[in-house]
């Protein structure tokens, strides 16, 4: 097994720890993450931005408060927020550190990171450390999914069954035909669109695959034209919640529809496995993806 495969396999255990941490009444989560009613911006880069999108959609749709998500490099100035939450596995990402530096003394900030005493702990007002989910791999898997579990648990979601779903996603065979597919389009709705974005990124990073991601209704406004025999449209969410007629439209393209129907985070684990397997099938090393480093630090 690659190191990436080992980290993928540990996700259900990390999720259990994250739920337990979120439940501690005296822990860092209860005092550091956004309170009900706060106006919040969530920022990150790469994977962290997609997790930020998912969290923002969940928080706002759940009635916890207005919540926006931005790439750290693109957060607009002049907007008033009660708190900015920065997601950064390494705690060293240049754009995140620069943004927190600009906000210091003006807007309360919280960083969620995997590395204690990393540079992000300086400019952030509060820090939540998930060191039990840290990774040596370049491609993020368990840290990203674990921080979203933590954030969801803090919102009050019942995630007791999620580790079990994650274990099933690790144990079952990959969907038939996906290793041979030449293209993948990942689809989501609401918070699951952020998961679709992250799934597409994992496939590009680890396997150099041709992938795209769309909100499901936008897929029908042009992108469906890419779907064809030998190509996959992958739906994150309950198949019963899929827009009426979409499955038939995909069938008419000759493409393959994958709709596994678990919690989107559990289904993301299947994509993690697929990305690693596809990388190996293509003679690539998932532990050493092309042109990538664990953290982007700009000179």
C-alpha positions as CSV (number, residue, x, y, z in Angstrom):
1,X,0.0,0.0,0.0
2,X,1.1,3.5,-0.7
3,X,1.2,6.1,2.1
4,X,-1.8,7.7,0.5
5,X,-3.7,4.4,0.7
6,X,-2.9,4.1,4.4
7,X,-4.2,7.6,5.1
8,X,-7.3,7.0,3.0
9,X,-8.0,3.8,5.1
10,X,-7.7,5.7,8.5
11,X,-10.5,8.2,7.7
12,X,-13.4,6.5,9.7
13,X,-11.2,6.4,12.8
14,X,-10.3,10.1,12.4
15,X,-13.9,11.0,11.9
16,X,-14.8,9.3,15.3
17,X,-12.1,11.4,17.0
18,X,-13.4,14.6,15.3
19,X,-17.0,14.0,16.5
20,X,-15.7,13.4,20.1
21,X,-13.6,16.5,20.0
22,X,-16.6,18.6,18.7
23,X,-18.7,17.3,21.6
24,X,-16.3,18.4,24.4
25,X,-18.0,21.3,26.2
26,X,-14.7,22.7,27.4
27,X,-12.7,22.0,24.3
28,X,-11.2,24.3,21.7
29,X,-14.0,23.7,19.3
30,X,-16.7,25.2,21.5
31,X,-14.8,28.4,22.1
32,X,-13.1,28.8,18.7
33,X,-15.5,28.0,16.0
34,X,-18.3,30.3,14.9
35,X,-21.2,30.8,17.2
36,X,-24.9,30.7,16.1
37,X,-25.8,33.9,14.4
38,X,-22.3,35.1,13.5
39,X,-21.6,36.4,10.0
40,X,-18.7,34.3,8.9
41,X,-16.3,33.9,6.0
42,X,-14.4,30.7,5.5
43,X,-11.2,30.7,3.4
44,X,-8.7,28.2,2.2
45,X,-6.7,27.2,-0.9
46,X,-7.1,24.2,-3.1
47,X,-8.8,21.4,-1.2
48,X,-9.4,23.7,1.8
49,X,-11.4,26.1,-0.4
50,X,-13.7,23.2,-1.5
51,X,-14.2,22.1,2.1
52,X,-14.9,25.8,2.9
53,X,-17.6,25.8,0.3
54,X,-19.2,22.7,1.7
55,X,-19.2,24.1,5.3
56,X,-20.5,27.5,4.2
57,X,-23.4,25.9,2.4
58,X,-24.2,23.7,5.4
59,X,-23.9,26.4,8.0
60,X,-26.1,28.9,6.1
61,X,-28.7,26.4,4.9
62,X,-29.0,25.1,8.5
63,X,-29.9,28.6,9.8
64,X,-26.7,29.2,11.7
65,X,-25.8,32.5,10.1
66,X,-24.8,34.1,6.8
67,X,-21.6,32.3,5.6
68,X,-19.4,32.9,2.6
69,X,-16.5,30.9,1.2
70,X,-13.5,32.4,-0.7
71,X,-10.1,31.3,-1.9
72,X,-7.8,33.0,0.6
73,X,-6.2,35.0,-2.3
74,X,-9.6,36.3,-3.4
75,X,-11.4,37.3,-0.3
76,X,-12.8,40.8,-1.0
77,X,-11.9,43.7,1.3
78,X,-14.3,46.0,2.9
79,X,-16.9,43.3,4.0
80,X,-17.8,43.1,7.6
81,X,-17.7,39.6,9.2
82,X,-17.9,38.6,12.9
83,X,-15.3,35.9,12.2
84,X,-13.1,34.5,9.5
85,X,-12.3,30.8,9.6
86,X,-9.1,29.7,7.8
87,X,-8.6,26.1,6.8
88,X,-5.0,25.1,6.3
89,X,-3.6,21.6,6.8
90,X,0.1,22.7,7.0
91,X,-0.5,26.1,8.5
92,X,2.2,27.5,6.1
93,X,0.1,28.5,3.0
94,X,1.3,31.9,2.0
95,X,-2.1,33.3,0.9
96,X,-3.7,32.2,4.2
97,X,-1.0,33.8,6.3
98,X,-1.1,37.0,4.4
99,X,-4.9,37.3,4.8
100,X,-4.8,36.6,8.5
101,X,-2.1,39.2,8.9
102,X,-4.3,41.8,7.2
103,X,-7.3,40.9,9.4
104,X,-5.4,40.8,12.7
105,X,-6.8,43.4,15.1
106,X,-9.8,44.1,12.9
107,X,-11.7,40.8,12.5
108,X,-11.7,37.8,14.8
109,X,-10.1,34.8,13.1
110,X,-9.9,31.1,13.7
111,X,-7.5,28.7,12.0
112,X,-8.1,24.9,11.6
113,X,-4.9,23.1,11.0
114,X,-3.1,19.8,11.4
115,X,0.2,21.1,12.7
116,X,0.7,22.4,16.3
117,X,2.9,25.5,16.4
118,X,2.8,26.0,12.7
119,X,3.1,29.6,11.4
120,X,-0.7,30.1,11.2
121,X,-0.9,29.9,15.0
122,X,0.7,33.4,15.1
123,X,-1.7,35.6,13.3
124,X,-4.9,33.7,14.1
125,X,-6.8,34.7,17.2
126,X,-7.9,31.1,17.9
127,X,-6.6,27.7,16.6
128,X,-8.2,24.2,16.4
129,X,-5.5,21.6,15.9
130,X,-6.4,18.2,14.3
131,X,-3.0,16.6,14.6
132,X,-4.5,13.1,14.7
133,X,-5.6,13.6,11.1
134,X,-2.3,15.0,9.8
135,X,-0.8,13.4,6.7
136,X,2.6,13.0,5.1
137,X,1.0,12.7,1.6
138,X,1.0,15.6,-0.8
139,X,-2.6,14.9,-1.8
140,X,-5.0,15.6,1.0
141,X,-7.6,13.0,2.0
142,X,-8.1,12.3,5.7
143,X,-7.4,15.8,7.0
144,X,-9.8,17.4,4.7
145,X,-12.6,15.0,5.4
146,X,-11.9,15.0,9.1
147,X,-12.1,18.8,9.4
148,X,-15.4,18.8,7.6
149,X,-16.7,16.2,10.0
150,X,-15.6,18.4,12.9
151,X,-17.3,21.4,11.4
152,X,-20.5,19.4,10.7
153,X,-20.5,18.0,14.2
154,X,-20.1,21.5,15.6
155,X,-23.2,22.5,13.7
156,X,-25.1,19.8,15.6
157,X,-25.4,17.1,12.9
158,X,-25.8,13.5,14.0
159,X,-22.8,11.8,12.5
160,X,-22.9,8.6,14.5
161,X,-23.3,6.4,11.4
162,X,-20.8,8.2,9.2
163,X,-17.7,6.2,10.3
164,X,-19.6,3.0,9.5
165,X,-20.5,4.3,6.1
166,X,-16.8,5.3,5.6
167,X,-15.8,1.7,6.5
168,X,-18.2,0.3,3.9
169,X,-16.8,2.7,1.3
170,X,-13.3,1.3,2.0
171,X,-14.4,-2.4,1.9
172,X,-16.6,-2.6,-1.2
173,X,-15.3,-3.1,-4.7
174,X,-14.9,0.0,-6.9
175,X,-17.9,0.6,-9.2
176,X,-17.7,-1.5,-12.3
177,X,-16.1,0.1,-15.3
178,X,-14.7,3.3,-13.6
179,X,-11.0,2.3,-13.8
180,X,-11.4,2.1,-17.6
181,X,-13.3,5.4,-18.0
182,X,-11.5,8.2,-19.8
183,X,-13.4,11.1,-18.2
184,X,-15.3,11.9,-15.0
185,X,-17.9,14.6,-14.2
186,X,-18.7,15.0,-10.5
187,X,-22.1,16.4,-9.6
188,X,-23.5,17.8,-6.4
189,X,-26.2,20.0,-5.0
190,X,-26.0,22.3,-2.0
191,X,-23.0,21.4,0.2
192,X,-22.3,18.3,-1.9
193,X,-21.2,20.6,-4.7
194,X,-18.1,21.3,-2.7
195,X,-17.5,17.6,-2.3
196,X,-17.9,17.2,-6.1
197,X,-15.2,19.9,-6.6
198,X,-12.9,18.1,-4.2
199,X,-13.5,14.7,-5.9
200,X,-12.5,16.2,-9.2
201,X,-9.4,17.7,-7.7
202,X,-8.3,14.4,-6.1
203,X,-8.6,12.7,-9.5
204,X,-6.5,15.4,-11.2
205,X,-3.9,15.5,-8.5
206,X,-3.3,11.8,-8.0
207,X,-4.0,10.4,-11.4
208,X,-3.8,13.2,-13.9
209,X,-7.4,12.4,-14.9
210,X,-9.7,14.5,-17.0
211,X,-12.3,15.6,-14.5
212,X,-14.9,18.3,-14.1
213,X,-17.4,19.3,-11.4
214,X,-20.7,21.2,-11.5
215,X,-23.8,22.0,-9.5
216,X,-26.1,19.3,-10.8
217,X,-28.6,21.7,-12.5
218,X,-25.7,23.6,-14.2
219,X,-24.5,20.3,-15.7
220,X,-27.6,20.2,-17.9
221,X,-26.8,23.7,-19.3
222,X,-24.0,22.6,-21.6
223,X,-21.5,20.4,-19.7
224,X,-23.6,17.2,-20.2
225,X,-22.3,17.4,-23.8
226,X,-19.0,16.0,-22.6
227,X,-20.6,12.8,-21.3
228,X,-20.4,9.8,-23.7
229,X,-19.6,6.1,-23.8
230,X,-16.6,5.4,-21.7
231,X,-17.2,8.5,-19.5
232,X,-18.7,8.8,-16.1
233,X,-21.2,11.2,-14.4
234,X,-20.9,10.7,-10.7
235,X,-23.7,12.0,-8.4
236,X,-23.0,12.8,-4.7
237,X,-26.1,12.3,-2.7
238,X,-29.3,10.3,-2.4
239,X,-30.3,8.9,-5.9
240,X,-33.9,9.7,-5.0
241,X,-32.9,13.4,-4.7
242,X,-31.5,13.5,-8.2
243,X,-33.3,16.0,-10.4
244,X,-36.2,14.3,-12.3
245,X,-35.1,13.0,-15.7
246,X,-31.4,13.4,-15.2
247,X,-30.6,9.7,-15.1
248,X,-32.5,9.2,-18.4
249,X,-30.6,12.1,-19.9
250,X,-27.2,10.6,-18.9
251,X,-28.3,7.2,-20.2
252,X,-29.1,8.8,-23.6
253,X,-25.5,10.1,-23.8
254,X,-24.2,6.5,-23.4
255,X,-22.2,7.6,-20.3
256,X,-22.2,5.7,-17.0
257,X,-24.0,7.1,-14.0
258,X,-22.5,6.4,-10.6
259,X,-24.8,7.2,-7.7
260,X,-23.8,5.3,-4.5
261,X,-26.3,7.0,-2.2
262,X,-24.3,7.4,1.1
263,X,-23.3,10.5,2.8
264,X,-21.3,12.5,0.3
265,X,-18.2,12.3,2.5
266,X,-18.4,8.5,2.6
267,X,-18.7,8.5,-1.2
268,X,-15.7,10.8,-1.4
269,X,-13.7,7.9,0.2
270,X,-14.5,5.8,-2.9
271,X,-13.2,8.5,-5.1
272,X,-10.0,8.6,-3.0
273,X,-9.5,4.9,-3.6
274,X,-10.3,5.3,-7.3
275,X,-7.8,8.1,-7.7
276,X,-5.0,6.1,-6.1
277,X,-5.9,2.9,-8.1
278,X,-6.0,4.9,-11.3
279,X,-2.7,6.5,-10.6
280,X,-1.1,3.1,-10.1
281,X,-2.8,1.7,-13.2
282,X,-1.3,4.6,-15.2
283,X,2.2,4.1,-13.8
284,X,2.1,7.1,-11.5
285,X,3.0,7.3,-7.9
286,X,0.1,8.7,-5.8
287,X,2.5,9.6,-3.0
288,X,4.5,11.8,-5.4
289,X,2.1,13.6,-7.7
290,X,3.5,15.6,-10.6
291,X,4.3,19.3,-10.0
292,X,2.8,19.4,-6.5
293,X,4.2,19.9,-3.0
294,X,2.5,19.4,0.4
295,X,2.1,23.2,0.9
296,X,2.3,26.2,-1.5
297,X,4.8,28.7,-0.1
298,X,5.4,31.6,-2.3
299,X,8.7,33.4,-2.4
